[in-house]
Amino acid sequence: MANITILYIILILLMQGRVLCAQAANTLYHHPADSIVIESLKEFPEPILIDETLPNEIGEWNMRFNFDYLKNDMDVNITLPEVQVFFGILRNLGGEISIPLIYRKEVTANYGFGSISTNIKWLIIKQSSKIPAVVLGFEVGFPTSSLSVESVERAFEYSPYIAFLKEVGHLCVQGNLVRAIEFPVSGGEKKFRTEMNVAFSYPALNEKVDMFIELNSSWLSGEKDELYVSPGIKYYLTENHFLALALPVELNYRRSFSRIIFQYQLLF
């Protein structure tokens, strides 16, 4: 993992150097097509399962409601709902707060608050005609769950990540690489989780609809790996409101599995 981190740091430095060189070159020789830098942060479609890539602009507030149903063998996990608030802090810097209400049925049924998380993201490279947007982020999860200890292991979670976004024609490609560390409240052994996610979206029906395919993978120390493919659709009620639906399919387990994710978002 250290090698991957070093590789991404080198990549960021090279991309940043390329941007600076291009800006210097444009000072002497102006090429309009090469000097295009996309300023607006809100015109790109947000993924459904994957975290939003770009930070909000200053003064822009989004609120999203997630409803997530997951049935695995005899266990049922339902989020009813998860409330997410996205907001701009400074130019190219944004934040996010997530508050889930969870119903979980294993041997017994429990319903209550899940673990609250906060996220900060910094746009370090803007998308241009040749290079993707690059974002550095850091998420912290707090063990605020009110469910029983038997059904949930309470732990702090720290998740630094790097994300990217690039438009290729009408196709938008975005994703992230996450390295999470869990610190159990009970003082048990900490766990490490690595996630790699990518989403492809394409507009349809006069840009009223976005079609999605998302790939999600996760490796947690001491547990089985997870791999999902998630087709989805997003319908814009207005410019500032949308509905979204995704149907994740688990690829690497041969067991009973079904999951449905529904979202509603509004922009203030």
C-alpha positions in Angstrom: 0.0 0.0 0.0 2.9 2.3 0.7 4.1 1.9 -2.9 0.7 2.8 -4.2 0.6 5.9 -2.0 4.0 7.0 -3.3 2.9 6.3 -6.8 -0.1 8.6 -6.5 1.9 11.3 -4.9 4.4 11.3 -7.8 1.4 11.3 -10.2 -0.1 14.3 -8.6 3.2 16.2 -8.6 3.7 15.3 -12.3 0.2 16.4 -13.2 0.6 19.6 -11.2 3.9 20.3 -13.0 2.2 19.7 -16.3 -0.5 22.3 -15.5 2.1 24.9 -14.5 4.1 24.3 -17.7 1.0 24.5 -19.8 0.0 27.8 -18.1 3.5 29.2 -18.8 3.3 28.1 -22.4 -0.1 29.7 -22.9 1.4 33.0 -21.7 3.7 33.0 -24.8 1.6 31.0 -27.3 -2.1 31.2 -26.7 -4.0 28.0 -27.7 -7.7 28.3 -26.7 -8.4 24.6 -26.9 -5.5 23.7 -24.5 -6.2 26.5 -22.0 -9.8 25.5 -21.2 -10.3 24.9 -17.5 -13.7 23.9 -16.3 -14.7 26.2 -13.5 -18.1 25.0 -12.5 -18.1 22.2 -9.9 -21.8 21.4 -9.9 -22.4 20.4 -13.6 -21.0 16.9 -13.2 -23.2 13.9 -12.2 -22.5 12.6 -8.7 -22.2 8.8 -8.4 -24.8 6.9 -6.5 -22.8 4.5 -4.3 -19.4 6.2 -4.5 -18.8 9.4 -2.5 -19.2 12.7 -4.4 -15.9 13.5 -6.1 -15.9 17.3 -6.2 -16.4 19.7 -3.3 -19.3 22.1 -3.3 -18.8 25.8 -4.2 -18.9 28.4 -1.5 -22.5 29.0 -0.5 -23.8 25.9 -2.2 -25.6 23.4 0.0 -26.9 20.0 -0.9 -29.0 17.6 1.2 -29.4 14.0 0.2 -31.6 11.2 1.6 -30.4 7.6 1.1 -32.5 4.5 1.5 -30.5 1.3 1.4 -32.0 -2.2 1.7 -29.5 -5.2 1.9 -30.4 -8.8 2.6 -27.6 -11.3 3.0 -28.5 -14.9 3.8 -30.6 -14.5 6.9 -29.4 -11.0 7.9 -31.2 -7.8 6.9 -29.7 -4.2 7.0 -31.8 -1.2 6.1 -30.9 2.4 6.2 -34.1 4.5 6.9 -32.7 7.0 5.9 -29.1 8.2 5.8 -29.1 12.0 5.7 -26.1 13.6 4.0 -25.3 17.4 3.9 -22.7 18.7 1.5 -21.4 22.3 1.7 -18.7 24.6 0.5 -16.1 25.9 2.9 -13.6 27.8 0.9 -12.7 28.0 -2.8 -12.0 24.4 -3.9 -12.6 23.1 -0.4 -15.8 21.4 0.7 -17.3 19.3 3.5 -19.9 16.6 4.2 -21.7 15.3 7.2 -23.5 11.9 7.2 -26.1 10.8 9.8 -27.6 7.3 9.2 -30.6 5.7 10.9 -30.2 1.9 10.6 -32.5 -1.1 11.0 -30.6 -4.3 11.5 -32.0 -7.8 12.0 -29.6 -10.7 12.8 -30.9 -12.8 15.7 -32.9 -9.9 17.0 -34.0 -6.6 15.4 -32.4 -3.3 16.3 -33.1 0.2 15.0 -31.2 3.4 15.8 -28.4 5.7 14.9 -25.5 4.3 13.0 -22.0 5.8 13.1 -21.9 9.5 12.1 -19.1 10.5 9.7 -17.6 13.8 8.4 -15.7 14.3 5.3 -13.5 17.1 3.9 -12.3 17.3 0.3 -9.9 19.6 -1.5 -9.7 20.1 -5.2 -6.0 20.3 -6.0 -6.2 20.0 -9.8 -9.1 21.2 -11.9 -10.2 19.3 -15.0 -8.9 20.7 -18.2 -9.2 19.5 -21.8 -6.3 17.1 -21.2 -6.1 16.2 -17.5 -8.6 15.0 -14.9 -9.7 16.8 -11.8 -7.9 15.4 -8.8 -9.2 15.6 -5.2 -7.6 14.8 -1.8 -10.1 13.9 0.9 -10.2 12.7 4.5 -13.2 11.1 6.2 -13.7 10.4 9.9 -16.3 8.0 11.3 -17.4 8.3 14.9 -18.8 5.3 16.9 -22.1 7.0 17.7 -24.2 3.9 17.0 -27.0 3.3 19.4 -27.5 -0.3 18.2 -26.5 -3.1 20.5 -22.8 -4.0 20.8 -23.6 -7.5 19.8 -24.7 -6.4 16.4 -22.2 -3.6 15.7 -18.6 -3.3 16.6 -18.0 0.3 17.7 -14.9 1.9 16.2 -13.4 5.2 15.1 -12.5 5.1 11.4 -10.1 7.3 9.6 -10.1 7.3 5.8 -7.7 9.3 3.7 -8.4 9.0 -0.1 -7.6 10.4 -3.5 -10.3 10.9 -6.1 -10.4 11.8 -9.8 -13.0 13.0 -12.4 -12.7 13.2 -16.2 -15.1 13.9 -19.0 -14.5 12.1 -22.3 -17.1 13.5 -24.7 -20.5 13.0 -22.9 -19.0 10.1 -20.8 -18.0 11.1 -17.3 -15.5 8.8 -15.5 -14.8 9.3 -11.8 -13.6 7.2 -8.9 -11.4 7.0 -5.8 -8.8 5.0 -3.9 -9.5 4.8 -0.1 -7.3 3.5 2.7 -9.4 3.2 5.9 -8.2 2.4 9.4 -10.6 1.2 12.1 -9.8 1.7 15.9 -12.3 -0.3 18.0 -13.6 1.4 21.1 -13.2 -1.8 23.1 -9.4 -1.7 22.5 -9.2 -4.6 20.1 -6.8 -4.9 17.2 -7.1 -2.1 14.6 -8.2 -3.1 11.1 -7.2 -1.8 7.6 -9.5 -1.6 4.7 -8.7 -0.6 1.1 -11.3 0.4 -1.4 -11.1 1.1 -5.1 -14.2 2.5 -6.8 -15.0 3.8 -10.3 -18.2 5.1 -11.9 -19.2 5.7 -15.5 -22.2 7.9 -16.3 -23.8 9.0 -19.6 -26.6 11.5 -20.2 -29.8 10.5 -21.9 -33.3 11.9 -22.7 -32.1 15.5 -23.3 -29.9 15.3 -20.2 -32.9 14.6 -17.9 -31.5 11.2 -17.1 -28.0 9.9 -16.2 -27.2 6.2 -16.8 -24.6 4.7 -14.4 -22.4 1.7 -14.0 -20.3 1.7 -10.8 -17.7 -0.8 -9.8 -16.9 -1.1 -6.1 -14.3 -3.3 -4.4 -13.2 -3.6 -0.8 -10.4 -5.5 1.0 -10.7 -5.7 4.8 -8.0 -7.3 6.9 -9.2 -10.6 8.5 -12.4 -10.7 6.4 -13.4 -11.7 2.9 -13.0 -9.3 0.0 -16.1 -7.7 -1.6 -16.7 -6.9 -5.3 -19.9 -5.3 -6.7 -21.1 -4.0 -10.0 -24.0 -1.5 -9.7 -26.1 -0.4 -12.6 -28.1 2.8 -11.8 -30.2 5.6 -13.1 -30.6 9.2 -12.0 -33.6 11.3 -13.0 -33.6 15.1 -12.6 -36.9 16.5 -11.5 -35.6 20.0 -11.8 -32.1 21.4 -12.2 -31.7 21.2 -8.4 -33.5 18.0 -7.5 -33.0 14.4 -8.5 -34.1 10.9 -7.8 -31.7 8.0 -8.2 -31.9 4.2 -8.1 -29.1 1.6 -8.0 -29.2 -2.2 -7.9 -25.8 -3.5 -6.7 -24.9 -7.1 -7.7 -22.3 -9.0 -5.6 -19.8 -10.8 -7.9 -17.5 -12.8 -5.6 -19.8 -14.6 -3.2 -22.1 -17.5 -3.9 -24.8 -16.8 -1.4 -28.2 -15.2 -1.1 -27.8 -11.4 -1.8 -30.1 -8.6 -2.7 -29.6 -4.8 -2.4 -31.5 -1.7 -3.5 -30.4 1.9 -3.1 -32.8 4.9 -3.5 -31.8 8.5 -3.3 -33.4 11.9 -3.2 -31.3 15.1 -3.3 -32.1 18.8 -3.3 -29.9 21.8 -3.7 -30.2 25.0 -1.6 
